[in-house]
Amino acid sequence: MSTIRVLYKLRCRPGDLPELQKAWRAVVQAHARAGHQTLESVLLVNAPDPDDAASVKAPEWIVATAISRWQSRQAWESQRTDEVDENAYARFRELCTVDEKIVFEELDLLVGGLPVAPGEP
C-alpha cells in the first residue's frame, strides 16, 4: 500500500481564519489521539505579494489549503470519520467549505535532497 497525501481546498471568510486554524488543529489532533494512520498535516494560505496593490485590499473569501499525509488510501478511507471528534468536525464545517479534494499517491520523497524509505516521515 502506498502512502497518500490528500489536498483539501478550503474557503472561509478572512475573519474566520484564526478559528478555522484552531478547528483544523483539533480535527488533526483527534485523529492522532485515536491512533489513526495519519502521518502529518499542514494548513496553508496564500502569501500575497506585498508589492501587489490588489493584494492590499481585503478579500471577501480566503482560500486555504490543507494537506494530510496518510499511511495508505485504505487507512484514510476507513479512519476519516467525524466520530473521532464530532464537535471539532462540526466547528470546522461551520467555518469553511471544502471546495475541492484530491488524493495523491506518493511516488518518491526526498528530505534534504536525500531519499526517504517509503512510509517514513
Backbone as a chain_set.jsonl record, in Angstrom:
{"seq": "MSTIRVLYKLRCRPGDLPELQKAWRAVVQAHARAGHQTLESVLLVNAPDPDDAASVKAPEWIVATAISRWQSRQAWESQRTDEVDENAYARFRELCTVDEKIVFEELDLLVGGLPVAPGEP", "coords": {"N": [[0.837, -1.187, 0.0], [0.487, 2.209, -0.768], [1.764, 5.304, 0.475], [-0.269, 8.16, 0.9], [-1.254, 11.517, 0.028], [-3.626, 13.917, 0.887], [-5.247, 16.559, -0.519], [-6.982, 19.398, 0.371], [-9.013, 21.98, -0.694], [-10.01, 24.818, 0.85], [-12.526, 27.19, 1.735], [-13.013, 30.205, 3.369], [-14.229, 32.934, 5.399], [-12.28, 35.91, 5.802], [-12.085, 36.873, 8.5], [-12.594, 34.573, 9.911], [-10.414, 32.935, 9.798], [-8.41, 32.551, 11.948], [-9.946, 31.046, 13.805], [-10.637, 28.897, 12.197], [-8.147, 27.722, 11.863], [-7.71, 26.787, 14.483], [-9.822, 24.93, 14.687], [-9.174, 23.141, 12.615], [-6.752, 22.175, 13.624], [-7.7, 20.879, 15.934], [-9.183, 18.78, 14.792], [-7.144, 17.338, 13.437], [-5.498, 16.638, 15.618], [-7.277, 15.044, 17.043], [-7.483, 12.785, 15.413], [-4.859, 11.859, 15.683], [-4.76, 11.272, 18.452], [-6.546, 9.162, 18.461], [-5.077, 7.217, 17.347], [-4.986, 6.901, 14.627], [-3.851, 6.319, 11.257], [-2.612, 8.633, 10.271], [-0.019, 10.633, 9.108], [1.052, 13.23, 8.96], [0.053, 16.69, 8.824], [-0.674, 19.747, 7.151], [-1.526, 23.182, 7.119], [-2.191, 25.675, 4.866], [-2.018, 29.034, 3.589], [-2.521, 31.552, 1.073], [0.297, 33.479, 0.275], [0.416, 36.666, -0.059], [1.805, 38.939, -2.452], [3.621, 41.611, -1.284], [4.115, 43.84, -2.832], [2.108, 43.987, -4.634], [-0.57, 45.852, -5.448], [-3.247, 45.1, -5.564], [-3.394, 43.039, -3.747], [-3.506, 44.227, -1.298], [-6.054, 45.02, -0.676], [-8.685, 43.77, 1.286], [-9.783, 40.475, 0.886], [-12.962, 38.973, -0.046], [-13.268, 36.303, 0.442], [-11.122, 33.766, 1.753], [-8.886, 31.457, 0.46], [-7.788, 28.511, 1.639], [-5.416, 25.865, 1.972], [-5.341, 22.57, 2.916], [-3.269, 19.876, 3.642], [-3.04, 16.52, 4.091], [-1.219, 13.684, 5.217], [-1.245, 10.28, 4.822], [-0.857, 6.834, 5.829], [-1.887, 5.009, 4.013], [-4.302, 4.733, 1.33], [-6.434, 3.14, 2.043], [-6.344, 3.321, 4.863], [-6.942, 6.068, 5.198], [-9.537, 6.186, 4.038], [-10.989, 4.498, 5.757], [-10.679, 5.661, 8.258], [-11.363, 8.34, 8.286], [-13.468, 9.87, 9.873], [-16.175, 11.616, 11.371], [-16.737, 10.873, 13.917], [-14.471, 10.692, 15.44], [-14.038, 13.144, 16.67], [-16.668, 14.779, 17.111], [-17.504, 17.405, 17.764], [-15.29, 19.0, 17.038], [-15.181, 18.528, 14.266], [-17.704, 19.552, 13.549], [-17.41, 22.273, 14.184], [-15.322, 22.953, 12.435], [-16.634, 22.623, 9.974], [-18.54, 24.615, 10.202], [-17.028, 26.858, 9.808], [-15.813, 26.779, 7.318], [-15.961, 25.861, 3.812], [-15.426, 22.936, 1.934], [-14.051, 23.069, -1.042], [-12.738, 21.53, -2.885], [-11.242, 18.315, -3.243], [-8.451, 16.298, -3.473], [-6.767, 13.285, -4.028], [-3.522, 12.144, -3.724], [-0.995, 9.855, -4.701], [2.03, 8.992, -3.217], [4.988, 8.997, -5.005], [7.692, 9.324, -4.694], [9.973, 10.523, -2.219], [11.957, 13.05, -1.034], [14.116, 14.265, 1.427], [15.909, 16.918, 2.5], [17.289, 16.607, 0.163], [17.834, 13.934, 0.029], [16.809, 10.525, -0.497], [13.969, 9.108, 1.146], [12.937, 6.273, 2.895], [10.015, 4.403, 1.893], [6.985, 5.202, 3.583], [8.186, 6.392, 5.767], [8.45, 9.369, 7.736]], "CA": [[0.0, 0.0, 0.0], [1.274, 3.425, -0.92], [1.454, 6.495, 1.258], [-1.012, 9.147, 0.112], [-1.496, 12.865, 0.542], [-4.949, 14.393, 0.492], [-5.263, 18.013, -0.593], [-8.314, 19.983, 0.508], [-9.126, 23.425, -0.919], [-11.0, 25.315, 1.797], [-12.899, 28.593, 1.563], [-13.573, 30.778, 4.599], [-14.18, 34.401, 5.486], [-10.997, 36.309, 6.391], [-12.15, 36.977, 9.955], [-12.735, 33.238, 10.498], [-9.193, 32.151, 9.614], [-7.808, 32.066, 13.204], [-10.79, 29.984, 14.372], [-10.505, 27.741, 11.31], [-6.877, 27.076, 12.205], [-7.931, 26.043, 15.732], [-10.695, 23.79, 14.407], [-8.379, 22.2, 11.828], [-5.805, 21.557, 14.55], [-8.457, 19.962, 16.799], [-9.502, 17.595, 13.99], [-5.9, 16.589, 13.219], [-5.068, 16.07, 16.898], [-8.217, 13.974, 17.402], [-7.052, 11.59, 14.674], [-3.614, 11.38, 16.302], [-5.115, 10.649, 19.738], [-7.253, 7.912, 18.187], [-4.121, 6.261, 16.799], [-5.199, 6.723, 13.193], [-2.611, 6.234, 10.488], [-2.26, 9.895, 9.636], [1.402, 10.87, 9.369], [1.278, 14.66, 9.184], [-0.897, 17.582, 8.158], [-0.229, 21.133, 7.064], [-2.551, 24.132, 6.694], [-1.507, 26.731, 4.119], [-2.795, 30.121, 2.985], [-1.806, 32.323, 0.076], [1.221, 34.505, 0.763], [0.304, 37.721, -1.067], [2.965, 39.755, -2.786], [3.423, 42.927, -0.668], [4.228, 44.881, -3.851], [0.922, 43.928, -5.484], [-1.589, 46.746, -4.877], [-4.521, 44.379, -5.463], [-3.376, 42.141, -2.586], [-3.699, 45.027, -0.087], [-7.495, 45.022, -0.424], [-9.128, 42.557, 1.975], [-10.642, 39.657, 0.029], [-14.225, 38.522, 0.537], [-13.02, 34.926, 0.863], [-9.746, 33.273, 1.768], [-8.744, 30.058, 0.08], [-6.721, 27.836, 2.373], [-5.158, 24.507, 1.513], [-4.909, 21.625, 3.948], [-2.72, 18.661, 3.047], [-2.775, 15.494, 5.099], [-0.438, 12.547, 4.732], [-1.747, 9.056, 5.441], [-0.06, 5.647, 5.503], [-2.457, 4.368, 2.831], [-5.656, 5.176, 0.979], [-7.343, 2.331, 2.859], [-6.374, 3.921, 6.207], [-7.668, 7.339, 5.098], [-10.953, 5.937, 3.789], [-11.639, 3.848, 6.896], [-10.49, 6.404, 9.501], [-11.811, 9.74, 8.181], [-14.817, 9.867, 10.418], [-16.499, 12.683, 12.32], [-16.866, 10.294, 15.252], [-13.23, 10.87, 16.189], [-14.333, 14.324, 17.496], [-17.814, 15.383, 16.422], [-17.526, 18.857, 17.992], [-14.235, 19.617, 16.224], [-15.615, 18.483, 12.871], [-18.833, 20.48, 13.381], [-16.861, 23.636, 14.189], [-14.581, 23.079, 11.186], [-17.606, 22.787, 8.884], [-19.19, 25.922, 10.364], [-16.095, 27.924, 9.445], [-15.327, 26.726, 5.934], [-16.485, 24.854, 2.896], [-14.391, 22.213, 1.194], [-14.381, 23.256, -2.451], [-12.086, 20.518, -3.716], [-10.456, 17.307, -2.535], [-7.68, 15.5, -4.421], [-5.918, 12.291, -3.379], [-2.283, 11.889, -4.452], [-0.158, 8.753, -4.245], [3.441, 9.387, -3.193], [5.883, 8.202, -5.832], [9.045, 9.454, -4.173], [10.083, 11.554, -1.193], [13.319, 13.458, -0.704], [14.233, 15.193, 2.546], [17.282, 17.415, 2.45], [17.894, 16.11, -1.064], [18.1, 12.501, 0.128], [15.592, 9.716, -0.499], [13.461, 8.575, 2.408], [12.277, 4.986, 2.664], [8.55, 4.519, 1.885], [6.305, 5.122, 4.869], [8.883, 7.164, 6.803], [8.152, 10.808, 7.626]], "C": [[0.877, 1.244, 0.0], [0.806, 4.52, 0.023], [0.73, 7.479, 0.346], [-0.978, 10.5, 0.805], [-2.85, 13.299, 0.012], [-4.939, 15.91, 0.594], [-6.71, 18.482, -0.549], [-8.207, 21.482, 0.234], [-10.292, 23.91, -0.071], [-11.295, 26.78, 1.513], [-13.525, 29.075, 2.862], [-13.516, 32.302, 4.52], [-12.887, 34.794, 6.198], [-11.015, 36.361, 7.918], [-12.245, 35.632, 10.661], [-11.445, 32.424, 10.453], [-8.554, 31.697, 10.929], [-8.62, 30.938, 13.851], [-10.736, 28.722, 13.516], [-9.219, 26.988, 11.63], [-7.025, 26.247, 13.486], [-8.771, 24.791, 15.488], [-9.953, 22.72, 13.615], [-7.417, 21.446, 12.744], [-6.513, 20.539, 15.453], [-8.806, 18.672, 16.06], [-8.257, 16.724, 13.815], [-5.453, 15.907, 14.514], [-5.997, 14.953, 17.361], [-7.851, 12.678, 16.684], [-5.778, 11.008, 15.289], [-3.91, 10.674, 17.623], [-5.782, 9.295, 19.54], [-6.329, 6.844, 17.6], [-4.316, 5.982, 15.319], [-3.878, 6.849, 12.446], [-2.334, 7.487, 9.669], [-0.83, 10.236, 10.049], [1.709, 12.324, 9.671], [0.208, 15.444, 8.443], [-0.328, 18.992, 8.172], [-1.403, 21.978, 6.57], [-1.833, 25.328, 6.085], [-2.497, 27.803, 3.677], [-1.903, 30.845, 1.992], [-0.913, 33.361, 0.755], [1.231, 35.629, -0.267], [1.611, 38.49, -1.245], [2.751, 41.151, -2.198], [3.506, 44.08, -1.67], [3.023, 44.928, -4.787], [-0.192, 44.745, -4.834], [-2.926, 46.029, -4.695], [-4.562, 43.496, -4.221], [-3.57, 42.894, -1.272], [-5.17, 45.044, 0.313], [-7.905, 43.692, 0.216], [-10.065, 41.755, 1.067], [-11.946, 39.29, 0.74], [-14.065, 37.114, 1.113], [-11.526, 34.656, 0.885], [-9.794, 31.818, 1.339], [-7.54, 29.515, 0.834], [-6.573, 26.442, 1.782], [-4.693, 23.687, 2.701], [-4.421, 20.374, 3.228], [-2.423, 17.686, 4.173], [-2.048, 14.33, 4.442], [-0.868, 11.32, 5.533], [-0.902, 7.864, 4.994], [-0.581, 4.924, 4.266], [-3.835, 4.953, 2.543], [-6.683, 4.422, 1.818], [-7.463, 2.919, 4.268], [-7.181, 5.217, 6.191], [-9.168, 7.104, 4.94], [-11.659, 5.347, 5.004], [-11.606, 4.697, 8.166], [-10.921, 7.862, 9.427], [-13.272, 9.825, 8.598], [-15.003, 11.008, 11.405], [-16.513, 12.17, 13.753], [-15.604, 10.459, 16.092], [-13.322, 12.101, 17.094], [-15.441, 15.115, 16.796], [-17.87, 16.895, 16.59], [-16.488, 19.57, 17.134], [-14.638, 19.641, 14.751], [-16.759, 19.461, 12.613], [-18.333, 21.919, 13.312], [-16.114, 23.907, 12.885], [-15.546, 23.361, 10.032], [-18.4, 24.084, 8.988], [-18.337, 27.03, 9.756], [-15.657, 27.905, 7.988], [-16.142, 25.748, 5.11], [-15.295, 24.205, 2.213], [-14.794, 22.277, -0.273], [-13.811, 22.16, -3.339], [-11.303, 19.568, -2.823], [-9.764, 16.456, -3.591], [-6.791, 14.55, -3.625], [-4.721, 12.018, -4.29], [-1.58, 10.677, -3.86], [1.294, 9.22, -4.295], [4.248, 8.434, -4.067], [7.293, 8.2, -5.269], [9.048, 10.583, -3.154], [11.557, 11.802, -0.913], [13.258, 14.44, 0.45], [15.689, 15.622, 2.601], [18.03, 16.887, 1.237], [18.154, 14.617, -1.068], [16.8, 11.709, 0.135], [15.253, 9.203, 0.894], [12.741, 7.273, 2.076], [10.765, 5.165, 2.702], [7.961, 4.348, 3.28], [6.99, 5.869, 5.989], [8.541, 8.635, 6.637], [9.318, 11.589, 7.051]], "O": [[1.891, 1.303, 0.696], [-0.38, 4.644, 0.327], [1.07, 7.618, -0.829], [-0.709, 10.605, 2.001], [-3.18, 13.08, -1.153], [-4.661, 16.475, 1.652], [-7.552, 18.027, -1.323], [-7.403, 22.174, 0.858], [-11.427, 23.468, -0.252], [-10.408, 27.526, 1.098], [-14.442, 28.45, 3.394], [-12.831, 32.869, 3.668], [-12.444, 34.087, 7.103], [-10.054, 35.936, 8.559], [-12.007, 35.544, 11.866], [-11.389, 31.331, 11.016], [-8.178, 30.528, 11.025], [-8.049, 29.986, 14.382], [-10.784, 27.609, 14.041], [-9.207, 25.758, 11.662], [-6.519, 25.127, 13.56], [-8.471, 23.721, 16.018], [-10.082, 21.53, 13.902], [-7.286, 20.226, 12.649], [-5.98, 19.458, 15.705], [-8.733, 17.587, 16.638], [-8.311, 15.512, 14.02], [-5.075, 14.736, 14.505], [-5.546, 14.009, 18.008], [-7.904, 11.6, 17.275], [-5.644, 9.789, 15.4], [-3.372, 9.599, 17.886], [-5.608, 8.387, 20.352], [-6.745, 5.707, 17.382], [-3.869, 4.954, 14.81], [-2.913, 7.42, 12.955], [-1.881, 7.414, 8.527], [-0.483, 10.132, 11.226], [2.531, 12.623, 10.538], [-0.457, 14.923, 7.547], [0.403, 19.376, 9.084], [-2.176, 21.546, 5.715], [-0.963, 25.925, 6.72], [-3.667, 27.515, 3.423], [-0.677, 30.759, 2.065], [-1.331, 34.033, 1.697], [1.973, 35.559, -1.247], [2.397, 38.658, -0.313], [1.79, 41.822, -2.572], [3.023, 45.178, -1.391], [2.931, 45.812, -5.639], [-0.702, 44.367, -3.779], [-3.66, 46.331, -3.755], [-5.64, 43.227, -3.692], [-3.779, 42.267, -0.234], [-5.495, 45.079, 1.499], [-7.518, 42.623, -0.255], [-11.034, 42.301, 0.539], [-12.019, 39.296, 1.969], [-14.655, 36.781, 2.141], [-10.763, 35.252, 0.124], [-10.637, 31.047, 1.798], [-6.42, 30.003, 0.682], [-7.499, 25.912, 1.169], [-3.759, 24.071, 3.405], [-5.08, 19.875, 2.316], [-1.655, 17.985, 5.088], [-2.245, 14.037, 3.262], [-0.854, 11.329, 6.764], [-0.308, 7.882, 3.916], [0.193, 4.293, 3.546], [-4.45, 5.584, 3.402], [-7.682, 4.996, 2.252], [-8.566, 3.006, 4.808], [-8.012, 5.44, 7.071], [-9.976, 7.738, 5.619], [-12.821, 5.67, 5.254], [-12.418, 4.481, 9.066], [-10.848, 8.563, 10.436], [-14.178, 9.848, 7.766], [-14.101, 11.327, 12.179], [-16.324, 12.939, 14.695], [-15.659, 10.375, 17.319], [-12.743, 12.104, 18.18], [-15.171, 16.006, 15.991], [-18.244, 17.602, 15.654], [-16.77, 20.625, 16.565], [-14.459, 20.65, 14.069], [-16.786, 20.124, 11.576], [-18.786, 22.696, 12.471], [-16.262, 24.979, 12.297], [-15.295, 24.242, 9.21], [-18.881, 24.599, 7.978], [-18.863, 28.022, 9.251], [-15.177, 28.916, 7.475], [-16.898, 24.929, 5.633], [-14.284, 24.854, 1.949], [-15.75, 21.628, -0.696], [-14.338, 21.891, -4.418], [-10.771, 19.963, -1.785], [-10.415, 15.947, -4.503], [-6.14, 14.959, -2.663], [-4.882, 11.704, -5.47], [-1.573, 10.497, -2.642], [1.736, 9.78, -5.299], [4.196, 7.216, -3.89], [8.004, 7.199, -5.354], [8.221, 11.492, -3.221], [12.306, 10.879, -0.595], [12.432, 15.353, 0.447], [16.589, 14.793, 2.733], [19.251, 16.735, 1.268], [18.645, 14.079, -2.061], [15.801, 12.155, 0.701], [16.133, 8.907, 1.703], [12.019, 7.193, 1.082], [10.268, 5.995, 3.464], [8.373, 3.48, 4.05], [6.426, 5.975, 7.078], [8.36, 9.104, 5.513], [9.229, 12.806, 6.894]]}, "num_chains": 1, "name": "protein.A"}
